[in-house]
C-alpha cells in the first residue's frame, strides 16, 4: 500500500484517491520571466517520478502543470527589456517545455495558462463568488481576500493568524482592511495587461490564478497538489483559503512538497542570482545525471548541487549501464538460480520501498544489488538467455524512475571505445608488453572501469 507524506498532517498516510483508480494531480509550474534553473528541474523531476510511479502502480493520472504568464515579475522584466510581456512569457514557456523534453519529463495532460480565456472566466467567477459570500472585498479597483473570515487559515503551514498579525500595522495609504489580507485582483497601471471586470480593469493575483486553473481542469477537490516547499506559505495556504471558501469543499487530499536545490549552501533563486541554468547544465552533462542527482536524495529534503554530488550521480549511471552489457559466453556456463531469485526479490523490494513515500534512494539501492548480481553472473559465464529476465527487469525498473540510460546493451560510444581499448590491450599482452598493458588497465581504472583477466580472456565492467 502506497503511503505519502502529507504536508498538512505532517505524517505519512495511506494513499486513497477520490475516484478509484484515478489520480487528479496539480503541480505549480514556473512564473515565466527568466531562464529556468536546475532548482526548477529538481521540482519537475520529483513530480515526474511520482507520476511515473503512480502510473506503474496502475493509476490513470490526470497531471496538470500550469504556467503563470501574467505577473509583476513578467511585467517588470518586459519593461526592462522593452518587449511585450506576452511575447516575453511565450518565449520562456517554449524554452521550458524544450528543457522538460530534454530531461525526459512526461508532458502534462494539460498546461493551463493564467491568461487563457477559460482561466480568466474561472478567475472572475471565483472572485465574484467570494465577494458575494463576504470572503472578499473591492477597493479602488483592487480585490482582497478577508483572511480573518477563514476560521482554519494557516492549517497547511502551521501558522496562527494571530501570530502573523502580531506587530503588523496598516501603513499610511494602505487600502486593505487588514494587513494579512491578500490580493486576488490588482488594478492595472497604465500600459500593463488588463482585463475588464465590474470593479475595474486589472489582472489577477498570483494565488487566485492557480486556484482557478486547478478548479477548471480537475474539479473542486483533487488528490495531490505539489510544488516546492517555498510555496507552502503564502501561496498554497492562500490557495486553500480561497478555494475552500468558494466551493465549501475540501480542496486537496495530499499536499506534497519538494525540498530546495542548494548551491553554496543557499537555495537556488532567480532573484539572488544564485543559480545554474538548465541550459548550462545540459551543455556539460547528459540529462540522466540531473535525474540521478534527484533520485539519490529524499525528495522532501534539500539537495546539494556540488561537484561531488554530480560525480556521484555520474558514477551511479555507469554502474547501472554496466548491467546491460551483453554476455560473452555462447553456452550456459553457470547456474543462474541465484540471479533468478535476486530478480524476483528486486521487483518486490523496489515496490515496497517506493511505496514508502517514494523512497527513490532506497529503490536505487535494490536496483544496484541486481546490477551486481547480473555482472557476477556474466563474469561467471552466463549467456544472453540466462541474463535476459534480469536485464529486462533492470530496464523496466530504471524506466519507472525515468532514466533513459542511453548506453544500454553496449550501444553507447563510451562502451564501444572501452571495448576497442580492451582489444588493443589484449594484443599488447600477446606481445608481452606488460608495462603498457598495466598502464592501460590503470588508466581505465581511474575512469571507473574495472578490468579482470581470466582464462577465457579479459572482461570489464563499470564500477
C-alpha positions in Angstrom: 0.0 0.0 0.0 1.4 3.4 -1.1 2.0 5.9 1.7 2.7 9.5 1.1 3.9 12.2 3.4 1.1 14.9 3.7 2.5 18.3 4.5 -0.8 19.3 6.0 -1.0 16.5 8.6 2.8 16.2 9.0 2.7 12.4 8.6 2.7 9.6 6.1 -0.8 8.5 5.1 -2.2 5.6 3.1 -2.9 6.9 -0.4 -6.6 6.7 -1.3 -8.0 8.5 -4.3 -11.2 10.4 -4.6 -12.1 8.2 -7.6 -11.0 4.6 -7.7 -8.0 4.0 -10.0 -7.7 7.7 -11.0 -5.5 10.5 -9.7 -6.1 14.2 -10.1 -2.8 15.9 -9.6 -1.8 19.5 -9.9 1.7 20.9 -9.7 2.7 24.5 -9.6 4.7 25.4 -12.7 7.1 28.3 -13.2 6.5 32.1 -13.5 8.0 32.6 -16.9 10.1 35.7 -16.7 13.6 34.3 -17.0 15.7 31.2 -17.9 14.8 28.2 -15.7 17.5 26.8 -13.4 18.2 23.4 -12.1 16.1 24.0 -9.0 13.1 24.2 -11.3 14.4 21.0 -12.9 14.5 19.3 -9.5 10.9 20.0 -8.7 9.8 19.0 -12.2 11.7 15.7 -11.9 10.4 14.9 -8.4 6.8 15.1 -9.6 7.6 13.3 -12.8 8.9 10.4 -10.8 5.8 10.5 -8.5 3.6 10.5 -11.6 5.5 7.6 -13.3 5.3 5.5 -10.1 1.6 6.1 -9.8 1.1 5.0 -13.4 3.3 2.0 -12.8 1.1 1.2 -9.8 -1.9 1.1 -12.2 -3.4 4.6 -11.7 -4.8 6.8 -14.5 -3.1 10.1 -13.7 -4.6 13.4 -14.9 -1.5 15.6 -14.5 -1.8 19.4 -14.6 1.1 21.8 -14.5 0.4 25.5 -15.1 2.3 28.4 -16.4 2.0 31.8 -14.7 2.2 34.1 -17.7 1.0 37.3 -16.2 2.7 38.6 -13.0 4.6 41.6 -11.6 7.9 40.0 -12.4 7.0 39.3 -16.0 5.8 42.9 -16.5 8.9 44.4 -14.8 11.2 42.2 -16.9 9.4 43.0 -20.1 9.6 46.7 -19.3 13.3 46.5 -18.7 13.9 44.7 -22.0 11.4 46.9 -23.9 9.4 44.0 -25.1 5.7 42.9 -24.9 5.1 40.9 -21.7 3.1 38.3 -23.5 5.9 37.7 -26.0 8.4 37.5 -23.2 6.3 34.9 -21.4 5.7 32.9 -24.6 9.5 32.7 -25.3 10.3 31.3 -21.8 7.4 28.9 -21.9 8.7 27.4 -25.2 12.2 27.2 -23.7 10.9 25.5 -20.5 8.9 22.9 -22.5 12.1 22.1 -24.5 14.0 21.6 -21.3 11.3 19.3 -19.9 11.6 17.2 -23.1 15.4 17.2 -22.8 15.1 15.9 -19.2 12.7 13.1 -20.3 9.9 14.5 -18.3 6.5 13.3 -19.4 4.3 16.0 -21.0 1.5 17.2 -18.7 -2.1 16.2 -19.5 -2.6 19.9 -19.9 -0.6 23.1 -19.3 -3.2 25.8 -18.5 -2.1 29.4 -18.5 -3.4 32.3 -16.4 -4.2 34.5 -19.4 -6.3 31.9 -21.3 -10.0 32.9 -21.7 -11.1 29.7 -19.9 -8.9 30.5 -16.9 -9.8 34.2 -16.8 -13.5 33.3 -16.8 -13.0 31.0 -13.9 -10.9 33.6 -12.0 -13.7 36.2 -12.4 -16.3 33.7 -11.3 -14.3 32.8 -8.2 -13.7 36.5 -7.2 -17.4 37.3 -7.7 -18.4 34.3 -5.7 -16.0 35.2 -2.8 -17.3 38.8 -2.8 -20.9 37.6 -2.6 -20.1 35.3 0.3 -18.3 38.1 2.2 -14.9 36.5 1.9 -13.5 39.2 -0.4 -14.0 42.9 -0.9 -13.0 45.5 -3.5 -11.5 48.9 -3.1 -10.1 51.3 -5.8 -10.3 48.6 -8.4 -8.4 46.0 -6.3 -9.9 42.9 -4.7 -8.7 41.3 -1.5 -9.4 38.1 0.4 -10.5 38.6 4.1 -8.2 36.2 5.8 -9.9 36.5 9.2 -13.1 35.1 7.7 -11.4 31.8 7.1 -11.5 30.0 10.5 -8.8 27.4 9.7 -6.4 29.7 7.8 -2.9 28.5 8.5 -3.7 24.8 8.6 -1.1 23.9 5.9 1.8 26.0 7.2 1.0 25.6 10.9 1.0 29.4 11.3 -1.6 31.1 13.5 -3.3 34.2 12.2 -2.9 36.0 15.5 0.8 35.4 15.4 1.0 36.6 11.8 -0.8 39.7 12.7 1.1 40.4 15.9 3.0 43.7 15.5 1.6 44.2 12.0 0.4 47.7 11.2 -1.6 49.2 8.3 0.7 51.6 6.7 -0.3 55.1 5.6 -2.2 54.8 2.4 -2.8 51.1 2.8 -6.2 50.4 1.4 -6.6 46.9 2.9 -9.0 46.2 5.8 -6.3 44.1 7.5 -2.6 43.8 6.8 -2.9 40.0 6.4 -5.5 40.2 3.6 -4.1 39.2 0.2 -4.8 40.5 -3.3 -6.9 38.4 -5.6 -7.2 41.2 -8.2 -4.9 44.1 -9.0 -6.0 47.4 -10.6 -3.9 47.8 -13.7 -1.4 50.6 -14.1 -1.1 52.4 -17.3 0.4 50.2 -20.1 0.0 47.0 -18.1 -2.0 44.0 -19.4 -5.6 44.3 -18.2 -9.0 42.6 -18.3 -12.4 44.2 -17.8 -14.3 43.5 -14.6 -17.3 45.1 -12.8 -14.9 46.5 -10.1 -12.3 47.9 -12.5 -9.8 46.8 -15.2 -6.9 44.9 -14.0 -5.3 41.5 -13.7 -5.5 38.5 -11.3 -3.3 38.0 -8.2 -0.9 35.0 -8.3 -2.8 32.8 -5.8 -6.2 33.0 -7.4 -4.7 32.0 -10.8 -3.6 28.6 -9.5 -6.9 28.0 -7.7 -8.9 28.8 -10.8 -6.7 26.7 -13.1 -6.9 23.7 -10.7 -10.7 24.1 -10.3 -11.3 24.4 -14.1 -9.1 21.4 -15.1 -9.5 19.0 -12.2 -12.7 19.9 -10.3 -13.5 21.2 -6.8 -11.4 18.6 -5.0 -8.2 16.9 -6.1 -6.0 14.1 -4.8 -2.4 15.6 -5.0 -1.2 19.2 -5.1 2.6 19.5 -5.5 5.2 22.2 -5.5 8.4 23.4 -3.8 8.4 23.9 -0.1 9.0 27.6 -0.6 5.3 27.7 -1.8 3.8 26.4 1.4 3.3 29.9 2.7 1.8 32.1 1.5 0.9 30.6 -2.0 -0.5 27.2 -1.1 -2.0 28.5 2.2 -3.9 31.1 0.2 -4.9 28.7 -2.4 -6.6 26.6 0.3 -8.3 29.6 1.8 -9.9 31.0 -1.4 -10.7 27.6 -3.0 -12.4 26.1 0.1 -14.2 29.4 0.8 -15.5 29.4 -2.7 -16.5 25.7 -3.1 -17.2 24.9 0.6 -15.5 21.6 -0.1 -12.0 20.1 0.9 -9.5 21.3 -1.7 -6.6 18.8 -1.6 -6.2 15.3 0.0 -2.4 15.1 -0.1 -0.1 18.1 -0.2 3.4 17.1 -1.5 6.4 19.5 -1.3 9.9 19.0 -2.6 13.0 20.5 -0.9 15.2 23.1 -2.4 18.2 22.7 -4.6 21.2 24.3 -2.8 24.2 25.9 -4.4 27.0 27.1 -2.0 24.7 26.3 1.0 21.9 28.6 -0.3 18.7 27.8 -2.1 18.8 28.5 -5.8 16.9 31.6 -6.7 16.4 33.9 -9.7 16.1 36.9 -7.5 19.5 36.4 -5.9 21.3 35.1 -9.0 22.5 32.0 -7.0 21.7 29.5 -9.7 22.8 27.2 -12.6 20.5 27.3 -15.6 19.1 24.1 -17.0 20.7 25.1 -20.4 24.2 25.4 -18.8 23.8 22.1 -17.0 22.7 20.2 -20.1 25.6 21.7 -22.1 28.0 19.7 -19.8 26.0 16.7 -18.7 23.6 14.1 -20.0 20.1 14.6 -18.8 20.2 11.4 -16.7 22.8 13.0 -14.5 20.2 15.5 -13.3 17.6 12.8 -12.7 20.1 10.6 -10.9 21.1 13.6 -8.7 17.4 13.8 -7.6 16.9 10.1 -7.2 19.9 9.8 -4.9 18.2 12.1 -2.3 15.0 12.4 -0.4 12.6 14.5 -2.4 11.4 16.3 0.8 14.9 17.4 1.8 17.4 19.9 0.5 19.6 18.7 -2.4 23.2 19.9 -2.6 24.5 20.8 -6.0 28.2 20.2 -5.8 31.0 18.7 -7.9 30.9 15.7 -5.6 27.2 15.1 -5.9 27.3 15.4 -9.7 30.3 12.9 -9.8 28.4 10.5 -7.6 25.4 10.7 -9.9 27.6 10.1 -13.0 29.3 7.1 -11.3 25.9 5.7 -10.4 24.8 5.9 -14.0 27.9 4.0 -15.1 27.1 1.2 -12.6 23.5 1.0 -13.9 24.7 0.9 -17.5 27.1 -1.9 -16.8 24.2 -4.2 -16.1 23.2 -4.0 -19.7 26.5 -5.2 -21.2 25.9 -8.3 -23.3 27.1 -11.8 -22.3 30.3 -13.0 -23.9 29.5 -16.7 -23.3 27.6 -18.6 -26.0 26.6 -21.6 -24.0 25.4 -21.6 -20.4 28.4 -21.8 -18.2 27.0 -21.3 -14.7 24.0 -21.9 -12.6 21.8 -18.7 -12.5 19.3 -19.8 -9.9 20.7 -17.1 -7.6 20.2 -14.4 -10.2 16.6 -15.5 -10.8 15.9 -15.3 -7.1 17.5 -11.8 -7.0 15.5 -10.6 -9.9 12.2 -11.6 -8.2 13.3 -10.2 -4.9 14.3 -6.9 -6.5 10.9 -6.3 -8.0 9.2 -6.9 -4.7 11.8 -4.7 -2.8 11.5 -1.9 -5.3 7.8 -1.7 -4.9 7.9 -1.9 -1.1 10.5 0.8 -1.0 8.8 3.2 -3.4 5.5 2.6 -1.5 7.2 4.2 1.5 6.7 7.9 0.4 8.6 7.5 -3.0 11.9 6.4 -1.4 14.0 6.6 -4.6 17.3 6.3 -2.9 16.3 3.0 -1.3 14.8 1.8 -4.5 18.1 2.5 -6.3 19.9 0.5 -3.7 17.9 -2.6 -4.6 18.5 -1.9 -8.3 22.3 -1.7 -7.7 22.2 -5.0 -6.0 20.5 -6.5 -9.1 23.2 -5.0 -11.3 25.9 -6.5 -9.1 24.2 -9.9 -9.4 23.9 -9.6 -13.2 27.6 -8.7 -13.6 28.6 -11.5 -11.3 26.6 -14.0 -13.4 28.0 -12.7 -16.6 31.6 -12.9 -15.3 30.8 -16.5 -14.2 29.9 -17.5 -17.7 26.1 -16.8 -18.0 24.9 -16.5 -21.6 22.4 -14.0 -23.0 19.4 -16.1 -22.4 20.3 -16.6 -18.7 20.7 -12.8 -18.3 17.6 -11.8 -20.2 15.0 -11.7 -17.5 17.3 -9.8 -15.0 18.3 -7.3 -17.7 14.6 -6.7 -18.7 13.7 -6.2 -15.1 16.6 -3.7 -14.8 15.3 -1.9 -17.8 11.8 -1.8 -16.5 12.6 -0.5 -13.1 15.0 2.2 -14.2 12.3 3.2 -16.7 9.8 3.6 -13.9 12.3 6.2 -12.4 12.5 7.9 -15.8 16.1 7.0 -16.5 17.0 6.7 -20.2 20.4 5.0 -19.8 21.3 5.7 -23.5 24.3 3.3 -23.4 22.1 0.2 -22.8 23.3 -3.0 -24.2 26.7 -1.6 -25.1 25.3 0.7 -27.7 26.9 3.8 -26.3 30.1 5.4 -27.6 31.9 5.1 -24.3 31.3 1.3 -24.2 32.5 0.9 -27.8 35.6 2.9 -27.1 36.4 0.8 -24.0 35.9 -2.4 -26.0 38.4 -1.1 -28.5 40.9 -0.4 -25.8 40.4 -3.9 -24.3 41.1 -5.4 -27.8 44.3 -3.2 -28.0 45.4 -4.3 -24.6 44.8 -8.0 -25.5 47.2 -7.6 -28.4 49.7 -5.8 -26.2 49.6 -8.7 -23.7 50.1 -11.1 -26.5 53.3 -9.3 -27.3 54.2 -9.5 -23.6 54.4 -5.7 -23.2 53.3 -6.0 -19.6 54.1 -2.4 -18.6 52.0 -0.9 -21.3 49.2 -3.4 -20.5 49.2 -2.4 -16.9 49.2 1.3 -17.9 46.0 0.8 -20.0 44.4 -1.1 -17.1 45.3 1.6 -14.6 44.1 4.4 -16.7 40.8 2.7 -17.3 40.5 2.0 -13.6 40.8 5.8 -13.0 37.8 6.3 -15.2 35.8 3.8 -13.2 36.3 0.7 -15.5 37.3 -2.5 -13.7 39.4 -4.9 -15.8 39.6 -8.6 -15.0 41.9 -11.0 -16.8 40.8 -14.7 -16.8 41.3 -18.0 -18.6 38.6 -17.1 -21.2 40.0 -13.6 -21.8 39.5 -10.1 -20.4 36.2 -8.8 -19.1 35.3 -5.4 -17.8 32.6 -3.5 -16.0 31.8 -0.1 -14.7 32.4 0.3 -11.0 
